[in-house]
Amino acid sequence: MTKRRIAEPVMSVSGAVLALRGELTAGIRSLGSFDMGDRHVDICAGSDAIWATIRRQGKGDVALRLAHCPGGPENARKTRPLAGERLRVVTDGATGRYGNSLRESPLDLGVLRATAELPPAADLLIPFHPRDL
């Protein structure tokens, strides 16, 4: 029996991942940030979404889509956080007004909880939604 050599796997990514990488490389507008243990969380307004980037020095980064805004986010702004929230952002978009809040675990486990609200501008059909992570 001959052993077959397995080629290194090729990582495939979506067009949305490539678009976000381009935005982050070119510079994306920050709405606010905070530190959470060894992580730095930054909330950013992209061309079609509000993102939370979570970074650990030398250990990799993750981007979480907080709001998918077809047509682009408008008037994205940080607002006063409610009790227990680290950061709150409000954004207007074609589909409605998005509200996003971020909280840390009260047990100090390094867990970040993101909550999204969308009172829609009209009854919505959602045939497609890009991945959020």
C-alpha positions in Angstrom: 0.0 0.0 0.0 1.4 3.4 -1.0 0.9 6.4 1.2 -0.6 9.4 -0.5 0.8 12.8 0.4 -1.9 15.2 1.5 -1.4 18.7 0.3 -1.8 21.6 2.7 -5.4 22.6 2.9 -6.3 25.7 1.1 -8.4 28.1 3.2 -11.4 29.5 1.3 -13.1 32.7 2.4 -16.2 34.6 1.4 -16.3 37.9 -0.4 -17.6 39.5 2.8 -14.4 38.4 4.6 -12.2 39.9 1.9 -14.2 43.1 1.9 -13.9 43.4 5.7 -10.2 42.7 5.5 -9.8 45.5 2.9 -11.8 47.9 5.2 -9.7 47.1 8.2 -6.5 47.5 6.3 -7.6 50.9 4.8 -8.9 52.2 8.1 -12.4 51.9 9.4 -14.2 54.4 11.6 -14.2 53.6 15.3 -17.3 54.3 17.3 -15.8 53.4 20.7 -13.6 50.8 22.4 -12.9 49.2 25.8 -10.5 46.7 27.3 -11.7 43.4 28.6 -8.8 41.6 30.4 -6.2 40.8 27.8 -8.6 41.7 24.9 -9.2 45.0 23.3 -12.7 45.5 21.9 -13.3 48.1 19.2 -16.7 48.9 17.6 -16.4 50.1 14.0 -18.7 51.4 11.3 -18.0 49.6 8.0 -19.5 50.1 4.5 -22.4 47.8 5.2 -22.2 46.7 8.8 -21.3 47.6 12.4 -18.4 45.4 13.6 -16.9 44.5 16.9 -13.2 43.6 16.6 -11.8 41.6 19.5 -8.0 41.6 19.6 -5.5 39.7 21.8 -1.9 40.9 21.4 0.0 38.2 19.5 -2.9 35.7 19.8 -5.2 36.5 16.9 -8.2 38.7 16.2 -11.9 38.0 15.7 -14.5 40.3 14.0 -18.2 40.0 15.0 -20.8 41.6 12.8 -23.2 43.4 15.2 -25.5 44.8 12.6 -25.9 44.0 8.8 -26.9 47.3 7.2 -27.7 46.9 3.5 -27.0 50.2 1.9 -24.7 51.2 4.7 -25.0 52.4 8.2 -26.1 56.0 8.6 -25.6 58.3 11.6 -23.8 55.5 13.6 -23.0 56.8 17.0 -22.2 55.7 20.5 -24.9 56.4 23.1 -25.1 56.3 26.9 -24.9 52.6 28.0 -27.6 51.2 30.1 -27.0 49.5 33.5 -24.4 46.7 33.1 -23.4 47.6 29.5 -19.9 48.4 28.5 -20.9 50.1 25.3 -24.0 50.9 23.3 -24.2 52.0 19.6 -27.2 53.1 17.6 -27.3 53.1 13.8 -29.9 54.1 11.2 -30.1 52.0 8.1 -32.5 51.3 5.2 -34.1 48.4 7.1 -34.6 50.3 10.4 -32.8 51.6 13.5 -30.2 49.2 14.9 -29.4 49.2 18.6 -26.4 47.2 19.8 -25.1 46.7 23.3 -22.0 44.9 24.6 -21.7 43.4 28.1 -19.0 41.5 30.0 -19.8 38.3 31.9 -20.5 39.3 35.6 -18.5 36.2 36.6 -15.3 37.6 35.1 -15.0 34.7 32.7 -13.8 36.8 29.7 -17.2 36.4 28.0 -18.5 39.1 25.8 -22.2 39.3 25.2 -23.5 41.2 22.2 -27.2 42.1 21.8 -28.8 43.4 18.7 -32.2 45.1 18.3 -33.9 46.1 15.1 -37.3 47.7 15.0 -37.8 47.3 11.2 -38.8 50.2 8.9 -41.2 47.8 7.2 -42.1 44.1 7.4 -38.9 42.3 6.4 -38.2 39.2 4.4 -34.7 38.0 5.0 -33.7 35.6 2.2 -30.0 36.1 2.9 -27.8 37.2 5.7 -24.0 37.1 5.7 -22.2 35.3 8.4 -21.5 37.2 11.5 -18.2 35.9 12.7 
